[in-house]
C-alpha cells in the first residue's frame, strides 16, 4: 500500500508496468483460462460463506456474545469470510478469466494485499483464541485480566493492527495466476 500512496496508483508503480499492452492483450498473451478450477473455487467459496452465516448468527446471540471466546470466534469468522471472498471467489473468477496481473492490476493488487492482511489477521486471532482457552483452563486470573468484559475487544484490536501492518507495510505477493498460486499463498 505504501507504493500506491507513493506513486498515486497501482499502474504508476514502476515495477508493475503494464503499459506495453492492453489488458485484453495481456490476458490473451500470457493468461491461461482454467474454467473448471475457477468455477469450482468460486462456487465452494460462495457455499462456505453461506454455511458460515447461520453459525455466525448463533455466535452473535446475546447470551453467547457475553463470553469472551464467542467474541473472538465471531471476529475470526468475519475475517475468515472476508478472506474466502478474496482467496476463493475473486481468485476463482480470475482463474476462470485466465487473468494475469496486467489484466486487472488494481483488483489483483488490492485483493492480494487484503488477502495477505486477512491471512495475518486470522492467524493472530486463532492464536488469541488458543491463548484465551488456555488461560481459561490453566490461569483463570490471566483470562479475567485480559479477556473479561470489553477487554476482549482490546485484544482483538491487536489482530487488526497486526494485519494493518502487513497491508500498509509490505507489498503484496503478486504471483502469476496462470500457475494458480494466488490462493495457495493464503
C-alpha positions as CSV (number, residue, x, y, z in Angstrom):
1,X,0.0,0.0,0.0
2,X,2.9,2.3,0.7
3,X,3.8,2.1,-3.0
4,X,0.3,3.0,-4.1
5,X,0.5,6.1,-1.8
6,X,3.9,7.0,-3.0
7,X,3.1,6.7,-6.8
8,X,-0.6,7.6,-6.7
9,X,-2.0,4.4,-8.3
10,X,-1.2,0.7,-9.0
11,X,-0.5,1.4,-12.6
12,X,2.1,4.1,-11.8
13,X,4.3,1.8,-9.7
14,X,7.4,1.3,-12.0
15,X,8.0,-2.4,-11.1
16,X,4.4,-3.2,-12.2
17,X,4.5,-1.5,-15.6
18,X,1.6,-2.8,-17.8
19,X,1.8,-0.1,-20.4
20,X,3.2,-2.4,-23.1
21,X,-0.2,-3.9,-24.0
22,X,-3.9,-3.5,-23.3
23,X,-5.4,-5.7,-20.5
24,X,-7.1,-7.9,-23.1
25,X,-3.7,-8.4,-24.9
26,X,-2.0,-9.3,-21.6
27,X,-4.7,-11.9,-20.9
28,X,-4.6,-13.3,-24.4
29,X,-0.7,-13.3,-24.5
30,X,0.1,-14.7,-21.0
31,X,-3.2,-15.9,-19.5
32,X,-4.3,-19.5,-19.0
33,X,-8.0,-19.9,-18.5
34,X,-8.9,-22.6,-16.0
35,X,-12.7,-22.6,-16.1
36,X,-13.3,-25.8,-14.1
37,X,-10.9,-24.8,-11.4
38,X,-12.3,-21.2,-11.3
39,X,-15.9,-22.2,-11.2
40,X,-15.2,-24.9,-8.5
41,X,-13.1,-22.5,-6.4
42,X,-15.7,-19.6,-6.6
43,X,-18.6,-22.0,-6.0
44,X,-17.0,-23.5,-3.0
45,X,-16.2,-20.1,-1.6
46,X,-19.8,-19.0,-2.0
47,X,-21.1,-22.2,-0.4
48,X,-18.7,-22.0,2.5
49,X,-19.7,-18.3,3.2
50,X,-23.4,-19.3,3.0
51,X,-22.7,-22.0,5.6
52,X,-20.9,-19.5,7.8
53,X,-23.9,-17.2,8.1
54,X,-26.1,-19.3,10.4
55,X,-23.1,-20.2,12.5
56,X,-22.2,-16.5,12.9
57,X,-25.7,-15.6,13.9
58,X,-25.6,-18.2,16.7
59,X,-22.2,-16.9,17.9
60,X,-23.6,-13.3,17.9
61,X,-26.6,-14.1,20.1
62,X,-26.6,-12.0,23.3
63,X,-26.1,-14.9,25.8
64,X,-23.2,-16.3,23.8
65,X,-21.6,-12.9,23.0
66,X,-21.1,-12.2,26.7
67,X,-18.4,-15.0,26.7
68,X,-15.0,-13.8,25.5
69,X,-14.3,-16.9,23.3
70,X,-17.5,-16.2,21.4
71,X,-16.4,-12.7,20.7
72,X,-13.1,-13.9,19.4
73,X,-14.7,-16.7,17.3
74,X,-17.2,-14.2,15.9
75,X,-14.4,-11.9,14.8
76,X,-12.4,-14.9,13.4
77,X,-15.5,-16.0,11.4
78,X,-15.9,-12.5,9.9
79,X,-12.2,-12.3,9.0
80,X,-12.4,-15.8,7.5
81,X,-15.5,-14.9,5.5
82,X,-13.8,-11.9,4.0
83,X,-10.7,-14.0,3.3
84,X,-12.8,-16.5,1.5
85,X,-14.2,-13.7,-0.7
86,X,-10.7,-12.8,-1.7
87,X,-9.0,-16.2,-1.8
88,X,-11.8,-18.2,-3.3
89,X,-14.4,-16.1,-5.1
90,X,-12.2,-13.4,-6.6
91,X,-9.3,-15.8,-7.3
92,X,-11.8,-18.3,-8.9
93,X,-13.2,-15.6,-11.1
94,X,-9.7,-14.5,-12.2
95,X,-8.7,-18.1,-12.9
96,X,-11.9,-18.6,-15.0
97,X,-10.9,-15.4,-16.9
98,X,-7.3,-16.5,-17.4
99,X,-6.2,-13.2,-15.9
100,X,-2.7,-12.1,-15.3
101,X,-1.6,-9.1,-13.2
102,X,-1.8,-6.7,-16.1
103,X,-5.4,-7.8,-16.9
104,X,-6.8,-6.3,-13.7
105,X,-3.8,-4.6,-12.0
106,X,-5.8,-2.7,-9.4
107,X,-8.1,-5.5,-8.5
108,X,-5.3,-8.1,-8.2
109,X,-3.0,-5.7,-6.3
110,X,-5.7,-4.8,-3.7
111,X,-7.1,-8.3,-3.4
112,X,-3.6,-9.8,-2.8
113,X,-2.9,-7.0,-0.4
114,X,-6.2,-7.6,1.5
115,X,-5.7,-11.4,1.3
116,X,-2.3,-11.2,3.0
117,X,-3.7,-8.9,5.7
118,X,-6.7,-11.1,6.3
119,X,-4.5,-14.2,6.5
120,X,-2.3,-12.5,9.1
121,X,-5.5,-11.4,10.9
122,X,-6.9,-14.9,11.1
123,X,-3.6,-16.4,12.2
124,X,-3.3,-13.9,15.1
125,X,-6.9,-14.3,16.0
126,X,-6.6,-18.0,16.1
127,X,-3.6,-17.6,18.4
128,X,-5.6,-15.2,20.6
129,X,-8.4,-17.8,20.8
130,X,-6.0,-20.5,21.8
131,X,-4.5,-18.2,24.5
132,X,-8.0,-17.4,25.7
133,X,-8.9,-21.0,26.1
134,X,-5.6,-22.0,27.7
135,X,-5.9,-19.1,30.2
136,X,-9.4,-20.2,31.0
137,X,-8.2,-23.7,31.8
138,X,-4.8,-23.1,33.4
139,X,-4.6,-19.4,34.6
140,X,-8.1,-18.1,35.2
141,X,-6.8,-14.9,36.7
142,X,-5.0,-14.1,33.4
143,X,-8.1,-14.8,31.5
144,X,-10.0,-12.4,33.7
145,X,-7.3,-9.7,33.4
146,X,-7.0,-9.9,29.5
147,X,-10.4,-11.0,28.4
148,X,-13.1,-10.0,30.9
149,X,-15.9,-7.8,29.6
150,X,-14.8,-5.3,26.9
151,X,-11.1,-6.1,27.3
152,X,-11.6,-8.8,24.7
153,X,-12.1,-6.1,22.1
154,X,-8.8,-4.5,23.0
155,X,-7.0,-7.8,22.4
156,X,-8.9,-8.2,19.1
157,X,-7.6,-4.8,18.1
158,X,-4.1,-6.3,18.3
159,X,-5.0,-8.7,15.5
160,X,-6.4,-5.8,13.5
161,X,-3.3,-3.7,14.0
162,X,-1.1,-6.7,13.1
163,X,-3.0,-7.2,9.8
164,X,-2.9,-3.5,9.0
165,X,0.9,-3.5,9.5
166,X,1.1,-6.1,6.7
167,X,-1.4,-4.3,4.5
168,X,0.3,-1.0,4.7
169,X,3.9,-2.0,5.3
170,X,4.6,-4.7,2.8
171,X,3.9,-5.0,-1.0
172,X,1.5,-7.9,-1.8
173,X,2.8,-11.2,-3.2
174,X,1.8,-10.9,-6.9
175,X,2.5,-14.4,-8.3
176,X,1.3,-15.2,-11.8
177,X,-2.2,-16.6,-11.8
178,X,-1.6,-18.7,-14.9
179,X,0.1,-21.2,-12.5
180,X,-2.7,-20.7,-10.0
181,X,-0.7,-19.9,-6.9
182,X,-2.9,-17.0,-5.8
183,X,-5.0,-18.9,-3.4
184,X,-2.1,-21.1,-2.2
185,X,-0.2,-18.3,-0.6
186,X,-3.0,-17.5,1.8
